Every structure is written in C-alpha cells, then in structure tokens.
C-alpha cells in the first residue's frame, strides 16, 4: 500500500466520524513506518474533522505505527489500548489526545457496523416469515379435505 492510498483510506474513515462526538480539540500526527512510510495528521475539533497529508509540528501527540496496524485501528479491528500494550503503536506526547481519536473512531466504526447488521436482520426476518406462511397454507388445504 502506498502512502497516498493509506492517507485516502484513513480520510474516508475519519469523514464518517460523528462531529457531535468530538468534544475537544486534538491534533495528532501519525508517522507510518515501513510500507506506505510517511507522516500525516488528523485534527479533531467540535465542527471539524480533517486528515491532511503532511506533518503537523504543533501536535498534541504523535502516533508511530505500520500501515496495516493503522488500518486495523481506524476500521475497529483492533483496540488502540490493546495495540499500545502489545507494542504495535507508540505514542509520544499527550496520550489522552490519542485516546480522543480512538474514542471518536469507535463511533464511526460502530455506526458502520450497525448499518451493516440492520439490513441482514431485516432479511432474516423476511426469510423466516416465508416458510411459516407456506407451512400454514399447506396445512389448511389438508384440513379442509377431511
């Protein structure tokens, strides 16, 4: 994955963040090591959520990780605290600001998951109704013949 592709993917996820979930300002630089190497920043504010492909020197914190781990973090596949404990990410600066990003990303990924689950539940309900109706119809004609 190239740096440009990585920034584009993160930007797409971050755009789904509920801006109402952002309660405080956080400027976070993300340094990617290895594949897709480079730096970009995520800025959160009450009415603003932005991802820009350049370094942010006046940041609250800096997160260092690999591209694959970052994608797993922003899509909700892994938890930021667990990734930090496992050494998959490192945070320099105000760790509370990194947790702000983690928390608002959870709102975006939970919203996305609930949107996916809802149609599946509706389809399941429709499918379960159909066999029940067919069974009822099959029993009624048999009962009338007796």
PyMOL commands that set and color helices and strands:
alter all, ss='L'
color gray80, all
select helices_A, chain A and resi 3-14+19-21+67-74+80-85+95-145
alter helices_A, ss='H'
color red, helices_A
select strands_A, chain A and resi 26-33+38-45+48-52+61-66+90-93
alter strands_A, ss='S'
color yellow, strands_A
deselect
rebuild
show_as cartoon
